Amino acid sequence: MNVYAIASFVTAEPAFSKEDVKPGWVALGIVAALCVATYFLARSFLKHSKKAQQPWEGEER
């Protein structure tokens, strides 16, 4: 029974064609927002890691 379902799935036409799927401004905005958020998180991490009481493993003071 499952063999017939897989065979019909493989031979079926795809749901989207290459003309239907295009990159858009919304996706660009999401990627830009993620980059900005990553920048601020990294900056905060560096600021807090400088205040650490104990040195990191392998770090000399």
Helices and strands as residue ranges (DSSP letters): H 2-11, H 25-50
